[in-house]
């Protein structure tokens, strides 16, 4: 089935080559690359997988390092990949949210054509998602540049895994309450944040929030998708595989087994993402330009 994959990680060849040296001063990177599920992927690997799996577009980013220079290296690679394959790829840029020059890097990448910022790792990059004094500059720059932000979030219960962390629904909701203007996507089903949209006040403050399905086959039974459909929230979910950790096959299986209707399948697989990307492509000129 045709899809738009909204959560893909690509690595510049230099990062793959120097991974061990980099991991010595990037603790979160060190943890994630030294576990049994980690895989590397370059743009060539992704394009082969897209052709095989019927993925029409992919939204791609690198790895969210603590160091700005490593983020810039990833950003340059992503920008180059998108320029070479504009019919297949959309780009996300990365910054350490608290670093000097983060907003300038966001604007540089926006002017080069990226559509989002992410996937950012709150704990890996040392930023408190619930602290407005730490998030206002990032949120403001992304809003001014007309970009969405993709945050890593995780469920506050259940099994532990490398990179899970403790940033979940409470912290994600606080970000939305502090920055209602931000277009934000919470990875991994928002750690369950979507459930709270059944509360009227939370539905309002989460009006600009979306969720992706990255790692769904490892986290939930497929019937969670039927619960999302029953809650009337299909329009807020994006297909995201977390490639290269997972490909499309297990997500397609989950969609079939969930029993949700064909319209819901199409929305999750590509319709919601296509609508979001279309709205982002109509970005106004940056303020002050």
C-alpha positions in Angstrom: 0.0 0.0 0.0 1.3 3.5 -0.8 2.5 5.5 2.1 4.4 8.6 3.3 6.9 7.7 5.9 7.1 10.6 8.3 9.9 9.3 10.6 13.2 8.3 9.0 16.8 8.6 10.2 19.7 8.9 7.7 23.3 9.0 8.6 26.1 10.8 6.7 28.9 8.4 5.8 31.2 10.4 8.0 29.0 9.7 11.1 29.0 6.0 10.3 32.8 6.0 9.7 33.6 7.8 12.9 30.8 6.5 15.1 33.1 5.0 17.8 35.1 8.3 18.1 31.9 10.3 18.2 30.3 8.1 20.8 33.1 8.9 23.3 31.7 12.4 23.8 28.0 11.9 22.8 26.5 9.6 25.6 23.0 9.3 24.1 24.4 8.4 20.7 26.7 5.9 22.3 23.8 4.3 24.1 21.6 4.0 21.0 24.3 2.7 18.6 25.4 0.0 21.0 22.2 -2.0 21.3 20.9 -5.0 19.5 18.3 -3.2 17.3 20.5 -0.4 15.9 21.0 -0.2 12.2 22.7 2.3 9.9 21.2 3.8 6.7 22.3 6.2 4.0 20.1 7.8 1.4 20.9 5.0 -1.1 19.6 2.4 1.4 16.4 4.4 1.9 15.7 4.8 -1.8 16.0 1.1 -2.4 13.7 0.4 0.5 11.1 3.0 -0.7 11.0 1.4 -4.1 10.6 -2.1 -2.6 7.9 -1.1 -0.1 5.9 1.4 -2.1 6.8 4.5 0.0 6.1 7.5 -2.2 7.7 10.1 0.0 9.9 10.1 3.2 10.5 12.8 5.8 14.1 12.4 6.8 16.4 13.7 9.5 19.7 12.8 11.0 20.7 12.2 14.6 20.0 14.8 17.3 23.5 15.3 18.8 24.4 17.5 21.7 27.1 19.1 19.6 26.1 21.8 17.1 28.8 20.8 14.5 27.6 17.2 14.3 24.0 18.5 13.9 25.2 20.8 11.1 26.9 17.8 9.4 23.7 15.9 9.5 21.7 18.9 8.3 24.0 19.5 5.3 23.7 15.8 4.4 19.9 15.9 4.6 19.7 19.2 2.6 21.9 17.6 -0.1 19.7 14.4 -0.2 16.5 16.4 -0.6 18.0 18.6 -3.4 19.1 15.4 -5.3 15.7 13.7 -4.8 13.0 16.4 -4.4 10.3 14.1 -5.7 11.0 11.5 -3.0 12.3 13.3 0.1 11.4 16.0 2.6 14.0 17.1 5.1 14.2 17.9 8.8 17.0 19.7 10.5 18.5 19.2 13.9 19.8 21.5 16.6 20.8 21.2 20.2 17.8 23.3 21.5 19.8 25.2 24.1 22.9 25.8 22.1 24.0 29.3 21.0 23.1 29.7 17.3 20.3 27.1 17.3 17.8 29.6 15.9 20.2 30.7 13.2 20.8 27.1 12.1 17.0 26.6 11.9 16.6 29.6 9.7 19.5 28.5 7.5 18.0 25.1 7.0 14.5 26.5 6.4 15.8 28.7 3.7 17.4 25.5 2.2 14.0 23.9 2.0 13.6 21.7 5.1 10.0 21.3 6.5 10.7 20.4 10.1 13.0 20.2 13.1 13.6 16.7 14.5 13.6 14.1 15.8 14.8 16.0 18.9 15.7 14.0 22.0 14.8 15.9 25.2 17.0 13.8 27.5 19.7 13.1 25.0 20.1 16.8 24.3 19.6 18.0 27.9 16.4 20.0 27.4 13.4 20.0 29.7 10.3 19.9 27.4 8.1 21.2 30.2 10.3 24.3 31.0 9.2 27.3 28.9 12.5 29.1 29.7 14.3 26.2 27.8 11.9 25.8 24.9 10.7 29.3 23.9 13.6 30.1 21.6 13.3 26.8 19.7 9.5 27.1 19.5 9.7 30.7 18.3 12.3 30.0 15.6 10.4 27.0 14.3 7.2 28.9 14.2 8.8 31.9 12.4 10.4 29.6 9.9 7.0 27.8 9.4 8.4 24.4 10.4 7.0 21.6 12.6 8.9 20.1 15.5 9.2 16.3 16.0 9.9 15.4 19.6 10.8 12.0 20.9 8.3 10.9 23.6 7.7 7.6 25.3 5.1 5.8 27.3 5.5 6.3 31.1 4.8 2.6 31.9 5.8 -0.7 30.3 9.1 -2.3 29.4 12.4 -0.4 29.3 14.4 -0.1 26.1 17.4 1.9 25.0 16.5 5.5 24.5 13.0 5.2 26.0 13.6 7.9 28.6 11.0 9.5 30.9 9.6 12.3 28.7 6.0 11.4 28.1 2.5 12.8 28.0 2.9 15.2 30.9 5.9 16.9 29.5 4.6 16.9 25.9 1.3 18.4 27.1 3.2 21.1 28.9 5.1 22.0 25.7 1.8 22.4 23.9 0.3 24.5 26.7 3.3 26.8 26.6 3.5 27.0 22.8 0.0 26.7 21.4 1.1 28.2 18.1 3.7 25.4 17.4 3.0 22.6 14.9 4.4 19.7 16.8 4.6 15.9 16.1 5.1 13.6 19.1 6.9 10.4 18.1 5.9 6.9 19.3 2.2 7.8 19.6 3.1 10.6 21.9 3.7 8.2 24.8 -0.1 7.9 25.0 -0.8 11.6 25.0 -3.6 11.1 22.4 -5.8 9.5 25.1 -6.1 12.8 26.9 -7.7 14.5 23.9 -10.9 13.0 25.3 -10.7 15.7 27.9 -12.2 19.0 26.5 -9.4 21.3 27.9 -6.7 19.0 26.6 -8.3 18.7 23.2 -8.1 22.4 22.9 -4.4 22.7 24.0 -3.4 19.8 21.8 -5.2 21.2 18.7 -1.8 21.7 16.9 -0.4 18.3 18.0 0.0 15.3 15.8 1.4 11.8 16.6 3.5 9.3 14.6 3.4 5.5 14.8 7.2 5.0 15.0 8.0 1.8 16.9 4.3 0.8 17.1 5.0 -2.9 16.4 7.3 -3.0 19.4 5.1 -1.1 21.8 1.4 -1.9 21.2 -1.0 -4.5 19.9 -2.5 -3.6 16.6 -6.0 -3.0 18.1 -4.7 0.3 19.5 -5.4 1.7 16.0 -9.1 0.7 16.4 -9.1 2.6 19.7 -7.6 5.7 17.9 -10.3 5.4 15.2 -13.1 5.0 17.9 -11.7 8.2 19.6 -12.1 10.1 16.4 -8.4 10.9 16.2 -7.3 9.1 13.0 -6.8 12.6 11.4 -4.0 13.3 13.8 -1.8 10.2 13.2 1.1 9.9 10.7 2.8 6.8 9.4 6.4 6.7 10.7 8.5 3.6 10.7 11.7 4.9 12.5 13.6 3.4 9.5 16.2 1.9 9.5 15.1 0.3 12.8 11.9 -1.0 11.1 10.5 -1.1 7.6 7.0 -1.0 6.3 5.9 -4.7 6.5 5.1 -4.8 10.2 3.1 -1.6 10.0 1.1 -2.9 7.1 0.4 -6.0 9.1 -0.8 -4.0 12.1 -3.1 -1.8 9.9 -4.7 -5.0 8.4 -5.0 -6.7 11.8 -6.5 -3.6 13.5 -9.7 -3.8 11.5 -9.9 -0.1 10.9 -11.7 1.1 7.8 -10.0 1.7 4.4 -10.5 5.5 4.8 -8.7 5.5 8.1 -5.9 3.4 6.6 -5.4 5.8 3.8 -5.4 8.8 6.2 -2.8 7.3 8.4 -0.7 5.9 5.6 -0.5 9.1 3.5 -3.5 11.5 3.6 -2.6 13.2 6.9 1.0 13.6 6.0 0.2 14.9 2.5 -2.1 17.5 4.0 0.6 18.6 6.5 3.3 18.8 3.9 1.1 20.8 1.6 0.4 23.3 4.3 4.1 23.6 5.1 5.0 24.2 1.5 2.9 27.3 1.5 5.1 28.9 4.1 5.2 32.7 4.1 8.4 34.7 3.8 10.4 34.7 7.0 9.8 37.7 9.3 12.4 40.4 8.8 13.3 39.2 5.3 
